[in-house]
Amino acid sequence: MSDFEVLLVGGPSAIPDVERVQLSPSLTEKVKYRFGAHYEHFAHDGEFSEIGDKRLPVYRWTMRTAIAE
């Protein structure tokens, strides 16, 4: 099975736009994006967005956790 391209929305504004499209193995799993010394967590709530010629699931920011040392 192939991964889904998803659009990350919200979270730190310093996340580059080119990094806002990520891969997810499932639309039901959260995406954990490493950013600095933290992980930014994103989840899909059923929303989709048109990006160019693609219809991508929107993953909205839910929380931040620190990376364990």
Residue pairs with C-beta under 8 A, 6 or more apart in sequence:
1 25
3 23
3 24
3 25
4 23
4 24
4 25
4 26
4 27
4 57
5 21
5 22
5 23
5 54
5 56
6 21
6 22
6 23
6 24
6 27
6 31
6 42
6 44
6 56
6 57
6 58
6 59
7 20
7 21
7 49
7 51
7 56
7 57
7 58
7 59
8 15
8 19
8 20
8 21
8 22
8 31
8 33
8 40
8 42
8 59
8 61
9 20
9 42
9 49
9 58
9 59
9 60
9 61
10 42
10 60
10 61
11 33
11 35
11 40
11 42
11 61
11 64
12 35
12 40
14 35
15 33
15 35
15 40
19 33
21 51
21 56
22 31
22 33
22 59
24 31
24 44
24 57
24 59
27 44
27 57
28 44
30 41
30 42
30 43
30 59
30 62
31 41
31 42
31 43
31 59
32 39
32 40
32 41
32 42
33 39
33 40
33 41
33 42
34 40
34 67
37 66
37 67
38 64
38 65
38 66
38 67
39 64
39 65
39 66
39 67
40 61
40 63
40 64
41 61
41 62
41 63
41 64
41 65
42 59
42 60
42 61
42 62
43 59
43 60
43 62
44 57
44 58
44 59
44 60
45 58
45 60
47 57
47 58
47 60
48 55
48 56
48 57
48 58
49 55
49 56
49 58
50 56
